[in-house]
Amino acid sequence: MNSDQIKGNWKELKGKTQKKWGELTDDDMDKINGSRTELVGKIQKKYGKSKEVAEREVDDFYK
């Protein structure tokens, strides 16, 4: 799933995303608003992961 598809389906994916990364708050999810870049950044910050690891997790999750 590419960035445009994630953004377009964000309302559906929001719950699944928050279930996967439970430390993301509702406010975080509103700020992310389907942006892959924002999601990767929030995962980095909340979980202390490198950018590369966070990007890989996001890509794997949305495949």
N, CA, C, O and CB atoms as a CASP TS submission, in Angstrom:
PFRMAT TS
TARGET T0000
AUTHOR 0000-0000-0000
METHOD Language model
MODEL 1
PARENT N/A
ATOM      1  N   MET     1       0.852  -1.173   0.000  1.00  0.00           N
ATOM      2  CA  MET     1       0.000   0.000   0.000  1.00  0.00           C
ATOM      3  C   MET     1       0.897   1.235   0.000  1.00  0.00           C
ATOM      4  O   MET     1       1.790   1.359   0.838  1.00  0.00           O
ATOM      5  CB  MET     1      -0.969  -0.002   1.227  1.00  0.00           C
ATOM      6  N   ASN     2       0.659   2.143  -0.936  1.00  0.00           N
ATOM      7  CA  ASN     2       1.504   3.333  -1.003  1.00  0.00           C
ATOM      8  C   ASN     2       0.946   4.462  -0.141  1.00  0.00           C
ATOM      9  O   ASN     2      -0.134   4.332   0.436  1.00  0.00           O
ATOM     10  CB  ASN     2       1.643   3.802  -2.449  1.00  0.00           C
ATOM     11  N   SER     3       1.672   5.551  -0.056  1.00  0.00           N
ATOM     12  CA  SER     3       1.288   6.669   0.810  1.00  0.00           C
ATOM     13  C   SER     3      -0.074   7.244   0.459  1.00  0.00           C
ATOM     14  O   SER     3      -0.843   7.606   1.349  1.00  0.00           O
ATOM     15  CB  SER     3       2.324   7.758   0.734  1.00  0.00           C
ATOM     16  N   ASP     4      -0.380   7.333  -0.838  1.00  0.00           N
ATOM     17  CA  ASP     4      -1.683   7.863  -1.255  1.00  0.00           C
ATOM     18  C   ASP     4      -2.821   6.952  -0.808  1.00  0.00           C
ATOM     19  O   ASP     4      -3.877   7.429  -0.393  1.00  0.00           O
ATOM     20  CB  ASP     4      -1.725   8.040  -2.778  1.00  0.00           C
ATOM     21  N   GLN     5      -2.606   5.656  -0.891  1.00  0.00           N
ATOM     22  CA  GLN     5      -3.627   4.703  -0.459  1.00  0.00           C
ATOM     23  C   GLN     5      -3.822   4.761   1.052  1.00  0.00           C
ATOM     24  O   GLN     5      -4.950   4.663   1.536  1.00  0.00           O
ATOM     25  CB  GLN     5      -3.248   3.279  -0.888  1.00  0.00           C
ATOM     26  N   ILE     6      -2.745   4.918   1.788  1.00  0.00           N
ATOM     27  CA  ILE     6      -2.847   5.024   3.243  1.00  0.00           C
ATOM     28  C   ILE     6      -3.645   6.268   3.606  1.00  0.00           C
ATOM     29  O   ILE     6      -4.560   6.209   4.427  1.00  0.00           O
ATOM     30  CB  ILE     6      -1.440   5.067   3.897  1.00  0.00           C
ATOM     31  N   LYS     7      -3.299   7.388   2.995  1.00  0.00           N
ATOM     32  CA  LYS     7      -3.995   8.628   3.291  1.00  0.00           C
ATOM     33  C   LYS     7      -5.476   8.525   2.915  1.00  0.00           C
ATOM     34  O   LYS     7      -6.338   8.988   3.661  1.00  0.00           O
ATOM     35  CB  LYS     7      -3.336   9.797   2.549  1.00  0.00           C
ATOM     36  N   GLY     8      -5.772   7.923   1.769  1.00  0.00           N
ATOM     37  CA  GLY     8      -7.148   7.799   1.313  1.00  0.00           C
ATOM     38  C   GLY     8      -7.987   6.876   2.177  1.00  0.00           C
ATOM     39  O   GLY     8      -9.199   7.062   2.290  1.00  0.00           O
ATOM     40  N   ASN     9      -7.358   5.886   2.786  1.00  0.00           N
ATOM     41  CA  ASN     9      -8.067   4.917   3.619  1.00  0.00           C
ATOM     42  C   ASN     9      -7.802   5.122   5.109  1.00  0.00           C
ATOM     43  O   ASN     9      -8.005   4.210   5.909  1.00  0.00           O
ATOM     44  CB  ASN     9      -7.672   3.512   3.222  1.00  0.00           C
ATOM     45  N   TRP    10      -7.352   6.312   5.477  1.00  0.00           N
ATOM     46  CA  TRP    10      -6.894   6.548   6.838  1.00  0.00           C
ATOM     47  C   TRP    10      -7.960   6.256   7.880  1.00  0.00           C
ATOM     48  O   TRP    10      -7.646   5.695   8.929  1.00  0.00           O
ATOM     49  CB  TRP    10      -6.432   7.962   6.980  1.00  0.00           C
ATOM     50  N   LYS    11      -9.204   6.619   7.624  1.00  0.00           N
ATOM     51  CA  LYS    11     -10.251   6.386   8.625  1.00  0.00           C
ATOM     52  C   LYS    11     -10.379   4.898   8.929  1.00  0.00           C
ATOM     53  O   LYS    11     -10.604   4.521  10.079  1.00  0.00           O
ATOM     54  CB  LYS    11     -11.605   6.948   8.139  1.00  0.00           C
ATOM     55  N   GLU    12     -10.240   4.060   7.925  1.00  0.00           N
ATOM     56  CA  GLU    12     -10.313   2.615   8.120  1.00  0.00           C
ATOM     57  C   GLU    12      -9.049   2.081   8.781  1.00  0.00           C
ATOM     58  O   GLU    12      -9.119   1.192   9.630  1.00  0.00           O
ATOM     59  CB  GLU    12     -10.542   1.911   6.788  1.00  0.00           C
ATOM     60  N   LEU    13      -7.908   2.612   8.401  1.00  0.00           N
ATOM     61  CA  LEU    13      -6.622   2.104   8.878  1.00  0.00           C
ATOM     62  C   LEU    13      -6.228   2.638  10.249  1.00  0.00           C
ATOM     63  O   LEU    13      -5.377   2.064  10.927  1.00  0.00           O
ATOM     64  CB  LEU    13      -5.550   2.445   7.891  1.00  0.00           C
ATOM     65  N   LYS    14      -6.849   3.733  10.648  1.00  0.00           N
ATOM     66  CA  LYS    14      -6.482   4.407  11.894  1.00  0.00           C
ATOM     67  C   LYS    14      -6.552   3.460  13.100  1.00  0.00           C
ATOM     68  O   LYS    14      -5.619   3.401  13.901  1.00  0.00           O
ATOM     69  CB  LYS    14      -7.398   5.610  12.124  1.00  0.00           C
ATOM     70  N   GLY    15      -7.639   2.735  13.223  1.00  0.00           N
ATOM     71  CA  GLY    15      -7.809   1.825  14.353  1.00  0.00           C
ATOM     72  C   GLY    15      -6.794   0.696  14.345  1.00  0.00           C
ATOM     73  O   GLY    15      -6.237   0.343  15.385  1.00  0.00           O
ATOM     74  N   LYS    16      -6.554   0.132  13.170  1.00  0.00           N
ATOM     75  CA  LYS    16      -5.574  -0.958  13.053  1.00  0.00           C
ATOM     76  C   LYS    16      -4.173  -0.453  13.385  1.00  0.00           C
ATOM     77  O   LYS    16      -3.382  -1.145  14.026  1.00  0.00           O
ATOM     78  CB  LYS    16      -5.598  -1.566  11.629  1.00  0.00           C
ATOM     79  N   THR    17      -3.886   0.760  12.940  1.00  0.00           N
ATOM     80  CA  THR    17      -2.584   1.357  13.201  1.00  0.00           C
ATOM     81  C   THR    17      -2.388   1.589  14.688  1.00  0.00           C
ATOM     82  O   THR    17      -1.326   1.298  15.238  1.00  0.00           O
ATOM     83  CB  THR    17      -2.432   2.669  12.437  1.00  0.00           C
ATOM     84  N   GLN    18      -3.410   2.111  15.328  1.00  0.00           N
ATOM     85  CA  GLN    18      -3.305   2.403  16.756  1.00  0.00           C
ATOM     86  C   GLN    18      -3.247   1.109  17.571  1.00  0.00           C
ATOM     87  O   GLN    18      -2.625   1.068  18.633  1.00  0.00           O
ATOM     88  CB  GLN    18      -4.493   3.270  17.215  1.00  0.00           C
ATOM     89  N   LYS    19      -3.884   0.069  17.080  1.00  0.00           N
ATOM     90  CA  LYS    19      -3.813  -1.224  17.764  1.00  0.00           C
ATOM     91  C   LYS    19      -2.396  -1.791  17.682  1.00  0.00           C
ATOM     92  O   LYS    19      -1.898  -2.362  18.653  1.00  0.00           O
ATOM     93  CB  LYS    19      -4.827  -2.221  17.152  1.00  0.00           C
ATOM     94  N   LYS    20      -1.748  -1.634  16.532  1.00  0.00           N
ATOM     95  CA  LYS    20      -0.380  -2.122  16.328  1.00  0.00           C
ATOM     96  C   LYS    20       0.614  -1.342  17.183  1.00  0.00           C
ATOM     97  O   LYS    20       1.478  -1.925  17.838  1.00  0.00           O
ATOM     98  CB  LYS    20       0.011  -2.022  14.845  1.00  0.00           C
ATOM     99  N   TRP    21       0.482  -0.022  17.168  1.00  0.00           N
ATOM    100  CA  TRP    21       1.370   0.857  17.931  1.00  0.00           C
ATOM    101  C   TRP    21       0.540   1.542  19.014  1.00  0.00           C
ATOM    102  O   TRP    21       0.146   2.700  18.871  1.00  0.00           O
ATOM    103  CB  TRP    21       2.072   1.915  17.000  1.00  0.00           C
ATOM    104  N   GLY    22       0.285   0.822  20.081  1.00  0.00           N
ATOM    105  CA  GLY    22      -0.631   1.247  21.140  1.00  0.00           C
ATOM    106  C   GLY    22      -0.243   2.511  21.888  1.00  0.00           C
ATOM    107  O   GLY    22      -1.088   3.125  22.539  1.00  0.00           O
ATOM    108  N   GLU    23       1.003   2.904  21.807  1.00  0.00           N
ATOM    109  CA  GLU    23       1.425   4.123  22.506  1.00  0.00           C
ATOM    110  C   GLU    23       1.025   5.391  21.750  1.00  0.00           C
ATOM    111  O   GLU    23       1.160   6.494  22.281  1.00  0.00           O
ATOM    112  CB  GLU    23       2.935   4.108  22.716  1.00  0.00           C
ATOM    113  N   LEU    24       0.540   5.245  20.529  1.00  0.00           N
ATOM    114  CA  LEU    24       0.094   6.409  19.774  1.00  0.00           C
ATOM    115  C   LEU    24      -1.280   6.838  20.281  1.00  0.00           C
ATOM    116  O   LEU    24      -2.221   6.045  20.296  1.00  0.00           O
ATOM    117  CB  LEU    24       0.050   6.102  18.251  1.00  0.00           C
ATOM    118  N   THR    25      -1.383   8.081  20.689  1.00  0.00           N
ATOM    119  CA  THR    25      -2.633   8.596  21.239  1.00  0.00           C
ATOM    120  C   THR    25      -3.579   9.017  20.114  1.00  0.00           C
ATOM    121  O   THR    25      -3.196   9.066  18.945  1.00  0.00           O
ATOM    122  CB  THR    25      -2.359   9.783  22.184  1.00  0.00           C
ATOM    123  N   ASP    26      -4.808   9.317  20.492  1.00  0.00           N
ATOM    124  CA  ASP    26      -5.777   9.828  19.513  1.00  0.00           C
ATOM    125  C   ASP    26      -5.277  11.140  18.904  1.00  0.00           C
ATOM    126  O   ASP    26      -5.453  11.382  17.710  1.00  0.00           O
ATOM    127  CB  ASP    26      -7.165  10.037  20.175  1.00  0.00           C
ATOM    128  N   ASP    27      -4.657  11.978  19.724  1.00  0.00           N
ATOM    129  CA  ASP    27      -4.093  13.237  19.203  1.00  0.00           C
ATOM    130  C   ASP    27      -2.982  12.952  18.195  1.00  0.00           C
ATOM    131  O   ASP    27      -2.899  13.610  17.157  1.00  0.00           O
ATOM    132  CB  ASP    27      -3.545  14.111  20.362  1.00  0.00           C
ATOM    133  N   ASP    28      -2.132  11.975  18.498  1.00  0.00           N
ATOM    134  CA  ASP    28      -1.079  11.583  17.556  1.00  0.00           C
ATOM    135  C   ASP    28      -1.705  11.155  16.234  1.00  0.00           C
ATOM    136  O   ASP    28      -1.259  11.562  15.161  1.00  0.00           O
ATOM    137  CB  ASP    28      -0.208  10.437  18.141  1.00  0.00           C
ATOM    138  N   MET    29      -2.735  10.336  16.325  1.00  0.00           N
ATOM    139  CA  MET    29      -3.375   9.816  15.120  1.00  0.00           C
ATOM    140  C   MET    29      -4.006  10.935  14.300  1.00  0.00           C
ATOM    141  O   MET    29      -3.968  10.902  13.070  1.00  0.00           O
ATOM    142  CB  MET    29      -4.431   8.777  15.486  1.00  0.00           C
ATOM    143  N   ASP    30      -4.585  11.922  14.973  1.00  0.00           N
ATOM    144  CA  ASP    30      -5.161  13.074  14.261  1.00  0.00           C
ATOM    145  C   ASP    30      -4.073  13.881  13.557  1.00  0.00           C
ATOM    146  O   ASP    30      -4.274  14.362  12.442  1.00  0.00           O
ATOM    147  CB  ASP    30      -5.940  13.980  15.239  1.00  0.00           C
ATOM    148  N   LYS    31      -2.927  14.026  14.207  1.00  0.00           N
ATOM    149  CA  LYS    31      -1.816  14.770  13.596  1.00  0.00           C
ATOM    150  C   LYS    31      -1.204  13.997  12.427  1.00  0.00           C
ATOM    151  O   LYS    31      -0.808  14.591  11.424  1.00  0.00           O
ATOM    152  CB  LYS    31      -0.734  15.073  14.646  1.00  0.00           C
ATOM    153  N   ILE    32      -1.129  12.685  12.559  1.00  0.00           N
ATOM    154  CA  ILE    32      -0.583  11.847  11.486  1.00  0.00           C
ATOM    155  C   ILE    32      -1.465  11.952  10.256  1.00  0.00           C
ATOM    156  O   ILE    32      -0.968  12.127   9.144  1.00  0.00           O
ATOM    157  CB  ILE    32      -0.462  10.372  11.939  1.00  0.00           C
ATOM    158  N   ASN    33      -2.767  11.846  10.450  1.00  0.00           N
ATOM    159  CA  ASN    33      -3.767  12.021   9.383  1.00  0.00           C
ATOM    160  C   ASN    33      -3.398  11.308   8.082  1.00  0.00           C
ATOM    161  O   ASN    33      -3.583  11.849   6.992  1.00  0.00           O
ATOM    162  CB  ASN    33      -3.958  13.493   9.103  1.00  0.00           C
ATOM    163  N   GLY    34      -2.878  10.093   8.212  1.00  0.00           N
ATOM    164  CA  GLY    34      -2.566   9.294   7.031  1.00  0.00           C
ATOM    165  C   GLY    34      -1.208   9.543   6.409  1.00  0.00           C
ATOM    166  O   GLY    34      -0.878   8.938   5.389  1.00  0.00           O
ATOM    167  N   SER    35      -0.419  10.416   6.999  1.00  0.00           N
ATOM    168  CA  SER    35       0.907  10.721   6.460  1.00  0.00           C
ATOM    169  C   SER    35       1.920   9.665   6.912  1.00  0.00           C
ATOM    170  O   SER    35       2.154   9.493   8.108  1.00  0.00           O
ATOM    171  CB  SER    35       1.363  12.134   6.905  1.00  0.00           C
ATOM    172  N   ARG    36       2.506   8.974   5.960  1.00  0.00           N
ATOM    173  CA  ARG    36       3.502   7.950   6.274  1.00  0.00           C
ATOM    174  C   ARG    36       4.684   8.567   7.015  1.00  0.00           C
ATOM    175  O   ARG    36       5.184   7.990   7.980  1.00  0.00           O
ATOM    176  CB  ARG    36       3.983   7.248   4.988  1.00  0.00           C
ATOM    177  N   THR    37       5.126   9.728   6.568  1.00  0.00           N
ATOM    178  CA  THR    37       6.259  10.415   7.187  1.00  0.00           C
ATOM    179  C   THR    37       5.966  10.739   8.650  1.00  0.00           C
ATOM    180  O   THR    37       6.809  10.521   9.520  1.00  0.00           O
ATOM    181  CB  THR    37       6.592  11.700   6.417  1.00  0.00           C
ATOM    182  N   GLU    38       4.771  11.259   8.914  1.00  0.00           N
ATOM    183  CA  GLU    38       4.386  11.588  10.293  1.00  0.00           C
ATOM    184  C   GLU    38       4.307  10.329  11.147  1.00  0.00           C
ATOM    185  O   GLU    38       4.745  10.328  12.297  1.00  0.00           O
ATOM    186  CB  GLU    38       3.036  12.327  10.317  1.00  0.00           C
ATOM    187  N   LEU    39       3.750   9.261  10.588  1.00  0.00           N
ATOM    188  CA  LEU    39       3.642   8.003  11.329  1.00  0.00           C
ATOM    189  C   LEU    39       5.019   7.473  11.685  1.00  0.00           C
ATOM    190  O   LEU    39       5.257   7.076  12.825  1.00  0.00           O
ATOM    191  CB  LEU    39       2.868   6.958  10.514  1.00  0.00           C
ATOM    192  N   VAL    40       5.919   7.464  10.724  1.00  0.00           N
ATOM    193  CA  VAL    40       7.289   6.993  10.980  1.00  0.00           C
ATOM    194  C   VAL    40       7.927   7.839  12.081  1.00  0.00           C
ATOM    195  O   VAL    40       8.573   7.301  12.980  1.00  0.00           O
ATOM    196  CB  VAL    40       8.151   7.052   9.680  1.00  0.00           C
ATOM    197  N   GLY    41       7.752   9.144  12.015  1.00  0.00           N
ATOM    198  CA  GLY    41       8.325  10.036  13.025  1.00  0.00           C
ATOM    199  C   GLY    41       7.775   9.781  14.414  1.00  0.00           C
ATOM    200  O   GLY    41       8.523   9.780  15.392  1.00  0.00           O
ATOM    201  N   LYS    42       6.471   9.565  14.506  1.00  0.00           N
ATOM    202  CA  LYS    42       5.854   9.302  15.814  1.00  0.00           C
ATOM    203  C   LYS    42       6.330   7.965  16.383  1.00  0.00           C
ATOM    204  O   LYS    42       6.567   7.847  17.585  1.00  0.00           O
ATOM    205  CB  LYS    42       4.314   9.308  15.694  1.00  0.00           C
ATOM    206  N   ILE    43       6.468   6.959  15.515  1.00  0.00           N
ATOM    207  CA  ILE    43       6.960   5.658  15.975  1.00  0.00           C
ATOM    208  C   ILE    43       8.396   5.793  16.476  1.00  0.00           C
ATOM    209  O   ILE    43       8.755   5.215  17.502  1.00  0.00           O
ATOM    210  CB  ILE    43       6.878   4.605  14.838  1.00  0.00           C
ATOM    211  N   GLN    44       9.209   6.549  15.759  1.00  0.00           N
ATOM    212  CA  GLN    44      10.585   6.794  16.198  1.00  0.00           C
ATOM    213  C   GLN    44      10.594   7.410  17.590  1.00  0.00           C
ATOM    214  O   GLN    44      11.314   6.959  18.481  1.00  0.00           O
ATOM    215  CB  GLN    44      11.320   7.713  15.201  1.00  0.00           C
ATOM    216  N   LYS    45       9.790   8.441  17.761  1.00  0.00           N
ATOM    217  CA  LYS    45       9.781   9.188  19.012  1.00  0.00           C
ATOM    218  C   LYS    45       9.225   8.351  20.167  1.00  0.00           C
ATOM    219  O   LYS    45       9.826   8.304  21.241  1.00  0.00           O
ATOM    220  CB  LYS    45       8.965  10.464  18.852  1.00  0.00           C
ATOM    221  N   LYS    46       8.099   7.701  19.958  1.00  0.00           N
ATOM    222  CA  LYS    46       7.432   6.969  21.038  1.00  0.00           C
ATOM    223  C   LYS    46       8.160   5.682  21.423  1.00  0.00           C
ATOM    224  O   LYS    46       8.168   5.293  22.591  1.00  0.00           O
ATOM    225  CB  LYS    46       6.013   6.640  20.633  1.00  0.00           C
ATOM    226  N   TYR    47       8.769   5.027  20.443  1.00  0.00           N
ATOM    227  CA  TYR    47       9.372   3.719  20.687  1.00  0.00           C
ATOM    228  C   TYR    47      10.897   3.735  20.651  1.00  0.00           C
ATOM    229  O   TYR    47      11.527   2.705  20.887  1.00  0.00           O
ATOM    230  CB  TYR    47       8.866   2.737  19.678  1.00  0.00           C
ATOM    231  N   GLY    48      11.499   4.890  20.360  1.00  0.00           N
ATOM    232  CA  GLY    48      12.958   4.998  20.353  1.00  0.00           C
ATOM    233  C   GLY    48      13.624   4.174  19.257  1.00  0.00           C
ATOM    234  O   GLY    48      14.721   3.648  19.446  1.00  0.00           O
ATOM    235  N   LYS    49      12.963   4.065  18.124  1.00  0.00           N
ATOM    236  CA  LYS    49      13.496   3.271  17.011  1.00  0.00           C
ATOM    237  C   LYS    49      14.184   4.179  16.004  1.00  0.00           C
ATOM    238  O   LYS    49      13.902   5.374  15.926  1.00  0.00           O
ATOM    239  CB  LYS    49      12.372   2.462  16.323  1.00  0.00           C
ATOM    240  N   SER    50      15.083   3.595  15.243  1.00  0.00           N
ATOM    241  CA  SER    50      15.728   4.357  14.182  1.00  0.00           C
ATOM    242  C   SER    50      14.722   4.598  13.055  1.00  0.00           C
ATOM    243  O   SER    50      13.701   3.917  12.961  1.00  0.00           O
ATOM    244  CB  SER    50      16.991   3.613  13.650  1.00  0.00           C
ATOM    245  N   LYS    51      15.021   5.557  12.221  1.00  0.00           N
ATOM    246  CA  LYS    51      14.148   5.867  11.100  1.00  0.00           C
ATOM    247  C   LYS    51      13.986   4.652  10.190  1.00  0.00           C
ATOM    248  O   LYS    51      12.881   4.347   9.741  1.00  0.00           O
ATOM    249  CB  LYS    51      14.698   7.058  10.308  1.00  0.00           C
ATOM    250  N   GLU    52      15.079   3.970   9.926  1.00  0.00           N
ATOM    251  CA  GLU    52      15.051   2.818   9.033  1.00  0.00           C
ATOM    252  C   GLU    52      14.164   1.697   9.579  1.00  0.00           C
ATOM    253  O   GLU    52      13.396   1.087   8.835  1.00  0.00           O
ATOM    254  CB  GLU    52      16.466   2.299   8.808  1.00  0.00           C
ATOM    255  N   VAL    53      14.273   1.433  10.872  1.00  0.00           N
ATOM    256  CA  VAL    53      13.462   0.385  11.498  1.00  0.00           C
ATOM    257  C   VAL    53      11.987   0.781  11.480  1.00  0.00           C
ATOM    258  O   VAL    53      11.128  -0.040  11.158  1.00  0.00           O
ATOM    259  CB  VAL    53      13.932   0.123  12.951  1.00  0.00           C
ATOM    260  N   ALA    54      11.692   2.027  11.821  1.00  0.00           N
ATOM    261  CA  ALA    54      10.309   2.494  11.823  1.00  0.00           C
ATOM    262  C   ALA    54       9.713   2.438  10.416  1.00  0.00           C
ATOM    263  O   ALA    54       8.562   2.036  10.244  1.00  0.00           O
ATOM    264  CB  ALA    54      10.229   3.924  12.378  1.00  0.00           C
ATOM    265  N   GLU    55      10.488   2.838   9.417  1.00  0.00           N
ATOM    266  CA  GLU    55      10.004   2.782   8.030  1.00  0.00           C
ATOM    267  C   GLU    55       9.713   1.342   7.607  1.00  0.00           C
ATOM    268  O   GLU    55       8.699   1.072   6.963  1.00  0.00           O
ATOM    269  CB  GLU    55      11.037   3.413   7.073  1.00  0.00           C
ATOM    270  N   ARG    56      10.599   0.425   7.970  1.00  0.00           N
ATOM    271  CA  ARG    56      10.414  -0.979   7.623  1.00  0.00           C
ATOM    272  C   ARG    56       9.158  -1.537   8.297  1.00  0.00           C
ATOM    273  O   ARG    56       8.394  -2.274   7.673  1.00  0.00           O
ATOM    274  CB  ARG    56      11.652  -1.802   8.031  1.00  0.00           C
ATOM    275  N   GLU    57       8.945  -1.188   9.562  1.00  0.00           N
ATOM    276  CA  GLU    57       7.753  -1.655  10.279  1.00  0.00           C
ATOM    277  C   GLU    57       6.478  -1.141   9.608  1.00  0.00           C
ATOM    278  O   GLU    57       5.519  -1.891   9.428  1.00  0.00           O
ATOM    279  CB  GLU    57       7.797  -1.200  11.753  1.00  0.00           C
ATOM    280  N   VAL    58       6.477   0.129   9.243  1.00  0.00           N
ATOM    281  CA  VAL    58       5.302   0.719   8.585  1.00  0.00           C
ATOM    282  C   VAL    58       5.055   0.043   7.253  1.00  0.00           C
ATOM    283  O   VAL    58       3.924  -0.323   6.935  1.00  0.00           O
ATOM    284  CB  VAL    58       5.486   2.237   8.383  1.00  0.00           C
ATOM    285  N   ASP    59       6.114  -0.123   6.473  1.00  0.00           N
ATOM    286  CA  ASP    59       5.972  -0.772   5.155  1.00  0.00           C
ATOM    287  C   ASP    59       5.455  -2.201   5.302  1.00  0.00           C
ATOM    288  O   ASP    59       4.564  -2.621   4.564  1.00  0.00           O
ATOM    289  CB  ASP    59       7.323  -0.777   4.405  1.00  0.00           C
ATOM    290  N   ASP    60       6.012  -2.940   6.250  1.00  0.00           N
ATOM    291  CA  ASP    60       5.577  -4.326   6.455  1.00  0.00           C
ATOM    292  C   ASP    60       4.127  -4.379   6.925  1.00  0.00           C
ATOM    293  O   ASP    60       3.360  -5.239   6.491  1.00  0.00           O
ATOM    294  CB  ASP    60       6.488  -5.029   7.475  1.00  0.00           C
ATOM    295  N   PHE    61       3.760  -3.480   7.794  1.00  0.00           N
ATOM    296  CA  PHE    61       2.393  -3.459   8.342  1.00  0.00           C
ATOM    297  C   PHE    61       1.350  -3.192   7.267  1.00  0.00           C
ATOM    298  O   PHE    61       0.280  -3.801   7.275  1.00  0.00           O
ATOM    299  CB  PHE    61       2.279  -2.402   9.433  1.00  0.00           C
ATOM    300  N   TYR    62       1.652  -2.294   6.351  1.00  0.00           N
ATOM    301  CA  TYR    62       0.661  -1.902   5.338  1.00  0.00           C
ATOM    302  C   TYR    62       0.728  -2.732   4.063  1.00  0.00           C
ATOM    303  O   TYR    62       0.032  -2.419   3.097  1.00  0.00           O
ATOM    304  CB  TYR    62       0.844  -0.456   4.988  1.00  0.00           C
ATOM    305  N   LYS    63       1.550  -3.786   4.029  1.00  0.00           N
ATOM    306  CA  LYS    63       1.600  -4.657   2.842  1.00  0.00           C
ATOM    307  C   LYS    63       0.432  -5.595   2.828  1.00  0.00           C
ATOM    308  O   LYS    63       0.301  -6.404   1.910  1.00  0.00           O
ATOM    309  CB  LYS    63       2.902  -5.453   2.795  1.00  0.00           C
TER
END
